[in-house]
Amino acid sequence: MRKVDSGFLAQRAGVAGAAVLAVAALIALLAPLLIPADALDVTRVTDGAWQPPGAGHWLGTDHTGRSVALLMAQGTGTSLFVGLTAAVLAVGIGTLAGIVSGHFGGLLAGALLRVTDFFLVLPALVLAIALSTVLPRGLGTIILAIGLTSWPATARMVRAQTLTIEARPFVERARALGGGHTHVIGRHVLPSVVPLVLVNATLAVASAIVAESTLAFLGLGDPTRISWGAMLHQAQLHGAVPQRAWWFLLPPGLAIVVVVLAFTLVGRALEAVVTPKR
């Protein structure tokens, strides 16, 4: 573990990405505690609409007079929550499907591979939009839509790693000594698969945040929640461009880019640390 930690710390880009994510996580945790409930209530705000950034509002106000800075802070938690939970769902489904198809083989593996190929062929974003349209609006629907459309790549990767591990002599020796499915998977397959899954999970979070922002921008997000994608949707819907209210467009867009880049940098750094050890 110490060698892995030192290896990751040697990756400066990964450390920078981790620092950005730590700040984002801190904002997401503190925002609900520090922001008054009435500060983002459109029926209680007293400030004017489309006010530019100034001493009173660092990032200006939106079309209702709410502080864009407070909206950004509140939206951080929603965007991170959806990205993390959707990535966990996608990686969990993909890991289970990959291990089962790679370990057991036969008709079960064939069926899982056909299902995986089916989801790989379909455009993930289009399928997520269709699911978000059919199912009830809400965060749960968005998470389900992203998770159900993002798992095939993980399944393919885990299956390939499972087949590689189970072809090695020590696994054949374990089976010859009476090791069952649980022993082989728990003692040999999972320890080799988990590092790859962790790397893939960080990259999956970045993809999930982009997918959530896209769905929210298209008006398919949760209307009761504030997120960066929902802010972009509101900016487009209420004419931020004609109003030249750049302060309502740039912050959420830049936040998405920075956080996605941070997750990508962390994932690449972990990959650089884990890959030689495999």
Order of alpha helices (4+ residues) and beta strands (2+ residues): alpha-alpha-alpha-alpha-alpha-alpha-alpha-alpha-alpha-alpha-alpha-alpha
